Amino acid sequence: MARTMAEPGSTDPRGADRLDALVERLERTAAQLRAGELSADRAGALVDDCARAAAEAGAELDRRVRAADAGGDSLAGQLALEP
């Protein structure tokens, strides 16, 4: 399922585009792996690619959380806890 809108609270549309592109890449790769028509070597390479893309997506999400948290009243470098 591809997303077309920026995440709520996102202030950087390029980051949203990047995250959307990573999600689409992961979805395409997952579909290829599920099809079961790949050689073992190609499937292994795609799994490695998925791991890299997932790490990039996680880093982007972490960046967004930290950027959103920086605008709050919490101590520098610490994430705010919900009451």
C-alpha positions in Angstrom: 0.0 0.0 0.0 1.7 3.2 -1.1 1.3 6.4 0.8 0.8 9.7 -1.0 0.5 12.2 1.8 3.1 13.5 4.2 3.0 12.1 7.7 1.2 14.3 10.2 3.5 16.8 11.8 6.1 16.4 9.1 7.8 19.7 8.3 10.1 18.4 5.5 8.2 17.2 2.4 11.4 15.8 0.9 11.6 13.5 4.0 8.1 12.3 3.3 8.9 11.6 -0.3 12.0 9.7 0.8 10.0 7.6 3.3 7.3 6.9 0.7 9.9 5.8 -1.8 11.5 3.5 0.8 8.1 2.0 1.7 7.3 1.4 -2.0 10.7 -0.2 -2.5 10.2 -2.5 0.4 6.7 -3.5 -0.8 8.0 -4.2 -4.4 10.8 -6.3 -3.0 8.5 -8.2 -0.7 6.2 -9.0 -3.6 9.2 -10.4 -5.6 10.3 -12.5 -2.7 6.7 -13.9 -2.1 6.4 -14.8 -5.8 9.1 -17.5 -5.2 10.5 -17.2 -8.7 14.0 -16.0 -7.8 17.2 -17.9 -7.5 18.6 -18.3 -4.0 21.4 -15.8 -4.8 19.0 -13.2 -6.1 16.6 -13.7 -3.1 19.5 -13.3 -0.7 20.5 -10.0 -2.4 17.0 -8.7 -2.2 16.8 -9.6 1.5 20.0 -7.6 2.0 18.5 -4.7 0.1 15.4 -4.9 2.3 17.5 -4.7 5.4 19.2 -1.6 4.1 16.0 0.1 3.1 14.4 -0.8 6.4 17.4 0.7 8.2 17.1 3.9 6.1 13.3 4.1 6.8 14.0 3.6 10.6 16.6 6.4 10.5 14.2 8.7 8.7 11.5 8.0 11.3 13.9 8.6 14.1 15.0 11.9 12.6 11.3 12.9 12.4 10.6 12.0 16.0 13.7 13.9 17.2 12.8 16.9 15.1 9.3 17.0 16.4 10.5 16.5 20.0 13.0 19.4 19.6 10.2 21.8 19.5 8.8 20.7 22.9 9.7 21.7 26.4 11.7 18.5 27.2 15.3 18.4 28.1 17.7 18.5 25.1 18.5 15.1 23.7 15.6 13.4 25.5 12.3 12.3 24.1 9.2 13.6 25.8 7.0 10.9 27.5 3.2 11.0 27.0 1.4 11.9 30.3 
